[in-house]
Amino acid sequence: MADVRLSPEAQREFHALPRVVKVRMRRLLLRLENWPAVSGAKPLSGKLAGYYRLRTGDYRLRFHVRGERVIVDKIGHRKDVYDD
């Protein structure tokens, strides 16, 4: 069972989501507790190598793994979540 943490930025982004998307994101966060047995997680490439993403509709949850800890660093619409 992994320890899932949200960065301060991800917490702000989560609270700004529409209510219906928040419910779906909570489900994704609960699924992340079962890391690495999480279906749908895709590794990112390029400058975001080492990060993963989970999606629900047009929204994405971006995270990376450090040992037993899963750190969610960005939550948002697909057009914004890959910008850095």
C-alpha positions in Angstrom: 0.0 0.0 0.0 1.5 3.3 -1.1 1.4 6.6 0.8 -0.3 9.1 -1.6 0.6 12.8 -1.1 -0.5 15.9 -2.9 1.8 18.8 -3.4 0.5 22.2 -2.3 0.0 23.1 -5.9 -2.0 19.9 -6.6 -4.1 20.6 -3.5 -5.1 24.1 -4.8 -5.8 22.6 -8.2 -7.9 19.9 -6.7 -10.1 22.3 -4.8 -10.6 24.5 -7.9 -12.1 21.5 -9.9 -15.8 21.2 -10.7 -17.6 19.0 -8.1 -18.2 16.1 -10.5 -14.5 16.0 -11.5 -13.5 16.1 -7.8 -15.4 12.9 -7.2 -13.7 11.2 -10.1 -10.3 12.5 -8.9 -10.9 11.1 -5.4 -11.4 7.7 -7.0 -8.1 8.0 -8.9 -6.3 9.0 -5.6 -7.8 6.0 -3.9 -6.6 3.7 -6.8 -3.1 5.2 -6.4 -2.8 3.7 -2.9 -2.4 0.3 -4.7 0.7 1.4 -6.6 2.2 -0.3 -8.6 -0.9 -2.4 -9.4 -2.7 0.6 -10.9 -4.4 0.1 -14.2 -4.3 3.0 -16.7 -1.2 4.7 -15.4 1.0 5.8 -18.3 4.6 6.8 -18.0 5.4 10.2 -19.5 8.4 10.9 -21.8 10.7 13.7 -22.8 11.2 16.4 -20.2 8.6 14.7 -18.0 10.4 11.3 -18.0 10.0 9.7 -14.5 6.4 11.0 -14.1 3.2 9.2 -14.8 -0.4 10.2 -15.5 -3.8 8.9 -14.8 -6.8 10.3 -16.7 -10.5 10.7 -16.2 -12.3 12.2 -19.1 -10.5 15.4 -20.1 -8.7 15.7 -16.7 -5.3 14.4 -15.7 -3.5 13.6 -12.5 0.3 13.7 -12.8 2.5 12.0 -10.3 5.9 10.5 -9.6 7.0 7.7 -7.2 9.7 7.9 -4.5 10.0 4.6 -2.8 6.7 3.8 -1.1 5.4 7.3 -1.6 3.3 8.5 -4.6 3.5 12.3 -5.0 0.8 14.0 -7.0 2.2 17.2 -8.3 -0.4 18.4 -10.8 -4.1 18.0 -11.4 -6.0 19.7 -14.2 -7.4 19.8 -17.7 -5.4 17.9 -20.3 -4.4 21.2 -22.1 -2.6 22.5 -19.0 -1.3 19.5 -17.0 1.8 18.8 -19.2 3.0 22.4 -19.1 6.1 23.0 -17.0 
